[in-house]
Amino acid sequence: MLSETEYKYYKDYFFNNFIKELELREDKIYHYTNINGLEGILKKDGAIWVSHADFLNDKTEIKYTMELSIEIFLSLCEKRNFSQEKISKYQKLYVEAININDRMNTNYYSLSFSTNSDSNLLWANYSHNDGYSITFDFDKLYSQLLYEMMTTNNVAIGSKVIYKQSVQRAKLSKLLNIIIDNFEEKTKKENYDVNKDELILNAVGVLEWYSLFFKDECFSQEEEFRIALLYLNNNDSKIYDCRISNGTFIPYVKINVNRNSVREVTIGPKNNMDINKEGLSKFLQKHDYDLTKVSISKSKIPYRY
C-alpha cells in the first residue's frame, strides 16, 4: 500500500496532470432552456439546478468512455508483447478496477451549456424552439462556483466536451500506460488487491471525469460545454434535493449564479412577437438587471410553422 505521503503525491499528480487538462475554456457559454428554467435562473434568488450525472438522459456516455478504455488497454498490452495469459489477467484486474465506480457511489453532477450561441438543434431539443438562451461570461460564472466549491472541499471542472476520438485515445493511453506499469510492479506481490490500490483508485477517478467530458463524435454538432461538480461527502443527503421528471426522482444541487456573469438573453426562433421581448425586458428590470449591460436579442434562425 502507498504511504500517506505517496497517496497525496499520486492524488495531486493525477488531478494536475489529467483532470486539470480537461479545462478547455471559452469566453462565453450558452444555456438553452424554457421560460420556466429562465425564470428560475435569473430571478433575484435564482439558481441553476444541476442534475446528478447518473441521471443524465444519455447513460451511454459513461459506457462509451469505459468501453473505449478497455479497447485501448488491450491494444497497449499487445504492443508490449505480453503473453495472452498476462493480458487476460490484467484485463480482469482492469475491468474490476473500473467497476469500483459502481460500488463507490460517487457524487458527480453535470450541467450542460453550448459554445454555439444560436443552434437550431439545441433550440429544438431543449426549448422546443420557443425558449430562451442565456449568454454567460464563463470566467465570472466559473470563478464564483470554484470559490464556493473549494470552501466546502469539493471540486468543479468546466470544459468543452471532447468529441475527437484521436484526442480521447491520446489521453486514455497516457493514463492506461500508468495503470499497466502499476500492474507490472504490484502483481508480483502476494495477495495483491486492486480494490485497495490507491493508485488505481485515483486512476479510476480520472476515468470518471473523462466519462463526463468524452462523447461519441456523432454528437459533435451539439458543441457542448459542461461544468461538472464532485461532492466528496457522498453520504450527506443535505447536499441535494430531488425533482420529479417522467415519474422518476432526480437528485440535483443548486448553484448560485453570479449575476454579473449574465451578458445576454436570446429569444428562441418561434418566439417572434415583440411582446416576448417586451415581457422579457420587464422581467429583467424587475429582478434588477441593468439592460445597458444585459442585452436582449432574437434568434436569427428562420422558423417555419
Secondary structure, DSSP 4 states (H G I P E B T S, - for coil): ---HHHHHHHHHHHIIIIIGGG----SEEEEEE-HHHHHHHHSTT-EEEEEEGGG-S-THHHHHHHHHHHHHHHHHHHHTT--HHHHHHHHHHHHHHHTHHHHHT-EEEEEEEES-SS-HHHHHHHHTTSSEEEEEEHHHHHHHHHHHHHHTT-EEEEEEPB--HHHHHHHHHHHHHHHHHHHHHHTTSTT--GGG-HHHHHHHHHHHHHHHHB--GGGGGG-EEEEEEEES-TT-TTS-EEEEETTEEEEEEEEE--GGGEEEEEE-TT--SHHHHHHHHHHHHHTT--TTTSEEEE--S----
